[in-house]
Amino acid sequence: MKQLHARYPFLQAAREAVETADVDFASVVRREDAVVDRAFDRVEAALDGGAVGDPHRRTRVELLSYPVARVLVSLVDEHVLTRKYARAEARTAHDRFSAERADSGLKSSSREPLTLGTLLAEFDLSASVRETQEGYAVEVGTYLDLAAGLRDDEWRLVHRSLRSGEVPVSESELLVLVREAVRKRVVDGLPLSVPDPIAEELSAEAERLRERLADLDLTHDIDTVVPDLFPPCMAALLDQVQRGAHLEHHSRFAIASFLTSIGMSTDEIVDLFQVNPGFGEEATRYQVDHIRGDTSATEYTPPACATMQSYGDCVNMDDRCETISHPLSYYGDALEDADEDELVDWRETDTSES
């Protein structure tokens, strides 16, 4: 097993190295605590910081921790965890490759290098990417596929140059696109079908991750308001607000805290609610500022699904509801899965003026 495989465990060569070694994973999770501990650290670090933590000093432990981490993610089987884990593995690979590429011209290293050409070939991108005098050019179809998961406006094709069916990119931009190829590979096949003996050996670690996930601050970096993608419970509450229906205090809190958590300002929420005769501007502004933490010591997040159910606010459940435990998880998943043309922010339309 090579250091290169441990640094980039998503490589096909890394998978083949593990297969060649004829590793018995049931035995690994039963006897090799260092591998299981590092696998757990990979997933926990993905939740906490968006990377997979410091590598283990032993190549075997580091490499085997990757497939075991994928097993842990599969056992928990929560979409938000799968998404965060795949992003963390991709970000770590991107950061390592960028750092190694920057250092390659400054000092010698005993490490086997991973060249850009090798990385492009790994994802069948060699024919779709060519070097130019200014940087690189990516075939438009490949560009659209890899940039689909990037939410910043700069990646939208309408904001890019298009020359002869190719999109010019800098080297740093190309590496971000390759990072997306890594993310897609990591998430491919998850959740895995885990044999019972392995699942039993990892049950304690999987339960710890479920507990960590339940405690997670789900507000993360959502700053997009697309009502059509709201979870059914929040869509129903918003509809009641806009129809002038009376809401109980817990229902008003749920919708107001949800809207603050996805990035809406107090003024925007006041404007949205002004059509409801039951919501006076002063009272609404006070409540939203309190929930946001501007006039209180606590910044509140929306109730979890179990709480919404206990108050009778969980309505119109759909298939996605069966896989999540929090309205923000639902919304984050919906944004992640949406096509670009669905991601029209309410604040960028004339809706607020109607």
Secondary structure, DSSP 8 states (H G I E B T S, - for coil): --HHHHHSTTSHHHHHHHHHTT--HHHHHHH-HHHHHHHHHHHHHHHHHSS-----SSHHHHHHHHHHHHHHHHHH--HHHHHHHHHHHHHHHHHHHHHHHHHTTTS--SS----HHHHHHHTT-TTTEEE-SSSEEEEHHHHHHHHTT--SGGGSGGGS--BTTEEEE-HHHHHHHHHHHHHHHHHTT-S----HHHHHHTHHHHHHHHHHHHHS-TTTT-----GGGS-HHHHHHHHHHHHT----HHHHHHHHHHHHHTT--HHHHHHHHTT-TT--HHHHHHHHHHHHTSSSS-------HHHHHHTT---S--TGGGG-SSHHHHHHHHHHHS-GGG---GGGSSGGG-
